[in-house]
Amino acid sequence: EHRLIKDDMADQPSVTQQFTQGILQSAQRAGIALPDSLLARLPGDGRTPLALQDEVWEAYCHASQDPLVGIRLGLSLHVGHLDLVGMLLMSCETLGEALDMLVEYHPIVGEGGDFSLEFHGTRCHLVYSPHYTRCRRERVEAVMACVLNLARWVSGGTFEGCHVQFVSEPSAAPETYQSLLAVDVLFGRQNDALCFSESLQATPLIQANAAMRDHLLRLADAILAGLDSASLSAQVQQLLRQHPRWGKERVAEQLGLSGRHLVRKLQDEGTSFRLLRASVLQHLSEQCLRDGGTIAQTAERLGFSDESAFVKAFKRWSGTTPAQFRVAMSDP
């Protein structure tokens, strides 16, 4: 029975144990006692299922009563909390190479979101797109604070971001964010991103080691292959990215499952087809709008019955209309 439980956990989207330990250590430093019943369910080795990580975050945020708990946690994380990926990023030769590695191998740290690189003139945006909804603001703030801190650390303190931007509104005075992060912070933007000059990609890293990087890459490829085959949620999202018009039954058929079986297995992973589809469609629609697609073209591409239905869905996902999103996107 114990083996079956572990096998079930292996099939769920997950987070490396080191990242979970970072949260627990931060709670301990802050004098926060998380429920024993929750701690007892955390795996002693391997990875933490994303659904269980959701509970850890909720318990931590509720107990801390600190609106900036995510920022403080992110700044307290170090390379070791990022598992193999932290060492891989450290061994890269330039910041640009490290960013490419982060985009490719971040699921090893956690499968709760995706990174992508976007270029806007002379600026580069490292965009983070979370898949979770529970404690979204705190978790995104933790991720962005951690990435900013890591960029400064691996570059020997020479990295200077233009700004950090968040989709959410501030939970405390904006100047407090800027004081903690030591960079300009913008709120209510179209995505969560770390923004900096494209020229900084050539920044040499202080612990570059090509031989170590190549060795770690082989290990990372093996781990990533195992994660890709394990997560049903990841497979569903990949199919939806390729075929945004597909519904639950068509996706289930492609995966060799019945619609009902797909629903049950996704529930076991702590998610649902509706949430996964909404996440994928939001990402695709935002990308289409950024690439210059009209609202009508975007609605057609994603399979909406008409433009009005798409506008309502987009506002439900992001809290803003496609037209407002395009205006915000054009802001500097």
C-alpha positions in Angstrom: 0.0 0.0 0.0 2.8 2.4 0.8 4.4 1.7 -2.6 1.1 2.5 -4.3 0.8 5.8 -2.5 4.3 6.8 -3.5 3.6 5.8 -7.1 0.4 7.9 -7.1 2.5 10.9 -5.8 5.0 10.4 -8.6 2.3 10.9 -11.2 1.3 14.4 -9.8 2.8 17.8 -10.7 5.4 18.3 -8.0 8.0 20.6 -6.4 11.6 19.6 -5.4 11.9 18.8 -1.7 14.6 21.5 -1.4 12.2 24.3 -2.3 9.7 23.0 0.2 12.4 22.9 2.8 13.1 26.6 2.0 9.5 27.4 3.0 9.7 25.3 6.2 13.0 26.9 7.2 11.6 30.4 6.6 8.7 29.6 8.8 11.0 28.3 11.5 13.1 31.5 11.4 9.9 33.6 11.7 8.7 31.5 14.7 5.7 30.1 12.7 4.5 26.7 13.7 2.8 24.9 10.8 0.2 22.3 11.7 1.7 18.9 12.7 -1.0 17.2 10.7 0.3 18.9 7.5 4.0 18.4 8.3 3.3 14.7 8.8 2.0 14.4 5.2 5.1 15.8 3.6 7.3 13.2 2.0 10.5 12.4 3.7 12.3 12.2 0.3 11.7 12.7 -3.4 9.3 15.6 -4.4 6.3 17.3 -2.8 3.1 17.1 -4.8 1.9 20.5 -6.0 -1.5 20.0 -4.3 0.3 19.5 -1.0 2.5 22.5 -1.7 -0.7 24.5 -2.0 -1.6 23.6 1.5 1.8 24.5 2.8 1.6 27.9 1.3 -1.9 28.5 2.6 -0.9 27.5 6.1 2.3 29.6 6.0 0.6 32.7 4.6 -2.3 32.4 7.1 0.0 32.0 10.1 2.5 34.7 9.1 -0.1 37.5 8.7 2.6 39.3 6.7 1.4 40.8 3.4 5.0 40.7 2.1 5.7 37.1 3.2 6.3 36.0 -0.4 8.9 38.8 -1.0 10.8 38.0 2.2 10.7 34.2 1.5 12.0 34.7 -2.0 14.9 36.8 -0.8 15.8 34.2 1.8 16.1 31.3 -0.7 19.6 30.4 -2.0 21.0 28.2 -4.7 20.6 25.0 -2.7 16.9 25.4 -2.5 16.7 25.2 -6.3 18.2 21.7 -6.3 20.2 20.7 -9.4 18.9 23.7 -11.3 20.6 26.1 -8.9 24.0 24.5 -9.5 23.4 24.3 -13.2 22.6 28.1 -13.4 25.7 28.8 -11.3 28.0 26.9 -13.7 26.8 28.7 -16.8 29.3 31.1 -18.6 26.9 34.1 -19.0 23.7 35.4 -17.6 22.0 34.8 -21.0 23.0 31.2 -21.0 21.7 30.8 -17.4 18.3 32.4 -18.4 18.0 29.9 -21.2 18.7 27.1 -18.8 16.1 28.4 -16.3 13.4 28.6 -19.1 14.2 25.0 -20.1 14.8 23.3 -16.7 12.7 25.1 -14.2 10.2 22.2 -13.9 12.8 20.4 -11.9 12.4 23.0 -9.2 8.6 23.1 -9.5 5.9 22.4 -12.0 3.7 25.1 -10.8 4.4 27.6 -13.6 6.4 28.4 -16.7 9.2 30.9 -17.6 9.6 32.5 -21.0 11.9 35.2 -22.4 10.4 38.1 -24.3 12.3 40.9 -26.1 10.9 44.4 -26.3 13.4 46.6 -28.1 16.5 46.8 -26.0 14.8 45.2 -23.0 14.4 41.6 -22.1 11.5 40.3 -20.0 11.8 37.1 -18.0 8.1 36.3 -17.7 6.7 33.9 -15.2 3.2 32.3 -15.8 1.9 30.5 -12.8 -0.6 27.6 -13.1 -1.8 27.7 -9.5 -4.5 29.9 -8.0 -4.1 29.4 -4.2 -1.9 32.1 -2.6 -1.0 33.2 -6.2 0.2 36.7 -5.3 2.5 35.5 -2.4 4.0 32.7 -4.5 4.6 34.8 -7.6 6.3 37.4 -5.4 8.5 34.7 -3.9 9.5 33.4 -7.3 10.3 36.9 -8.7 12.3 37.9 -5.6 14.2 34.6 -5.7 15.1 35.1 -9.4 16.2 38.7 -8.9 18.3 37.7 -5.9 19.9 34.8 -7.8 20.7 37.0 -10.8 22.6 39.3 -8.5 24.4 36.5 -6.7 25.6 34.6 -9.8 26.8 37.8 -11.4 28.8 38.9 -8.4 26.4 41.8 -7.7 26.7 43.4 -11.1 23.2 42.6 -12.3 20.8 45.6 -12.3 17.2 45.0 -13.3 15.2 47.9 -14.9 12.2 46.8 -12.8 10.0 44.0 -11.5 6.4 43.9 -12.5 3.4 42.1 -11.1 -0.1 41.4 -12.4 -1.5 41.8 -8.9 -1.9 45.1 -7.0 0.4 45.8 -4.0 -0.5 44.3 -0.7 1.6 46.9 1.1 3.1 50.4 0.3 4.8 50.2 -3.1 7.9 51.9 -1.6 8.2 48.9 0.8 8.4 46.6 -2.2 11.1 48.8 -3.7 13.1 49.0 -0.5 13.1 45.2 -0.1 13.9 44.4 -3.7 16.2 47.4 -4.4 14.6 47.9 -7.8 11.6 49.7 -9.3 8.4 47.7 -8.9 5.3 48.1 -11.1 1.8 46.7 -10.4 -1.3 45.9 -12.3 0.7 44.9 -15.4 -0.2 42.4 -18.1 2.3 39.7 -16.7 4.7 38.9 -13.9 8.2 39.6 -15.1 11.8 40.7 -14.3 12.7 43.3 -16.8 16.3 44.3 -17.7 18.6 45.6 -20.5 19.2 42.9 -23.2 22.9 43.8 -23.0 23.1 42.2 -19.6 22.8 38.8 -21.1 26.5 39.0 -21.9 27.3 39.4 -18.2 29.9 36.7 -17.2 29.1 34.6 -14.2 31.5 34.4 -11.3 31.4 30.6 -10.9 31.3 29.6 -14.6 32.5 26.0 -15.1 31.9 24.5 -18.5 32.8 20.9 -17.5 30.5 21.0 -14.5 27.7 22.6 -16.6 27.9 19.8 -19.2 27.8 17.1 -16.5 24.8 18.8 -14.8 23.0 19.1 -18.1 23.1 15.4 -18.6 21.6 14.9 -15.1 19.0 17.6 -15.7 17.9 16.1 -19.0 17.3 12.7 -17.3 15.3 14.3 -14.5 13.2 16.4 -16.9 12.4 13.4 -19.1 11.0 11.6 -16.0 8.9 14.6 -15.0 7.5 15.0 -18.5 6.4 11.4 -18.6 4.9 11.5 -15.1 2.6 14.5 -15.1 -0.8 14.1 -16.7 -1.5 17.8 -16.2 1.6 18.7 -18.2 0.5 16.4 -21.0 -3.0 17.9 -21.0 -1.6 21.4 -21.2 0.8 20.5 -24.0 -2.1 19.1 -26.1 -4.2 22.2 -25.4 -1.4 24.5 -26.5 -1.2 22.6 -29.8 -5.0 22.3 -30.1 -6.7 25.1 -28.1 -10.1 24.2 -29.7 -10.1 20.7 -28.2 -12.5 19.9 -25.4 -12.2 17.4 -22.6 -13.4 14.3 -24.5 -11.0 14.9 -27.4 -8.0 15.4 -25.1 -9.0 12.3 -23.1 -9.2 10.3 -26.3 -5.8 11.4 -27.4 -4.4 10.3 -24.0 -6.1 6.9 -24.2 -8.6 7.7 -21.4 -12.3 8.3 -21.1 -13.5 11.8 -20.2 -14.5 10.6 -16.7 -11.2 8.9 -16.1 -9.3 12.0 -17.1 -11.4 14.1 -14.7 -10.6 11.7 -11.8 -6.9 11.5 -12.5 -6.6 15.3 -12.7 -8.5 15.6 -9.4 -5.8 13.3 -7.9 -3.2 15.8 -9.1 -5.1 18.6 -7.4 -6.4 20.3 -10.5 -9.2 20.1 -13.2 -9.5 20.2 -16.9 -11.3 23.5 -16.7 -8.5 25.2 -14.7 -5.8 23.8 -17.0 -7.7 24.9 -20.1 -8.3 28.4 -18.7 -4.6 28.7 -17.9 -3.5 27.6 -21.4 -6.0 29.8 -23.2 -5.1 32.8 -21.1 -1.4 32.4 -22.0 -2.2 31.8 -25.7 -4.5 34.8 -25.9 -2.0 37.1 -24.2 0.7 35.9 -26.5 -1.5 36.4 -29.6 -2.4 39.9 -28.5 1.3 40.7 -27.9 2.1 39.5 -31.4 -0.3 42.0 -32.9 -3.4 39.8 -33.4 -6.7 41.5 -33.2 -9.3 40.6 -30.6 -11.4 38.9 -33.3 -8.5 36.9 -34.6 -7.5 35.8 -31.1 -11.1 34.7 -30.4 -11.2 32.7 -33.7 -7.9 31.1 -33.1 -8.9 29.9 -29.6 -12.2 28.5 -30.8 -14.6 31.0 -29.1 -18.1 31.2 -30.6 -17.8 35.0 -31.0 -15.7 38.0 -29.9 -18.0 38.8 -27.0 -17.6 35.3 -25.4 -13.8 35.7 -25.7 -13.8 39.2 -24.1 -15.9 37.8 -21.1 -13.5 34.9 -20.7 -10.4 37.1 -20.9 -11.8 39.4 -18.3 -12.6 36.5 -16.0 -9.0 35.2 -16.3 -7.0 38.4 -16.0 -9.4 41.0 -14.5 -9.1 43.2 -17.5 -10.4 43.3 -21.0 -8.3 42.5 -24.1 -8.5 46.1 -25.2 -7.2 47.3 -21.8 -4.5 44.6 -21.9 -3.3 45.9 -25.3 -3.1 49.5 -23.9 -1.1 48.3 -20.8 1.2 46.3 -23.1 2.1 49.4 -25.0 3.1 51.3 -21.9 6.9 51.6 -21.3 
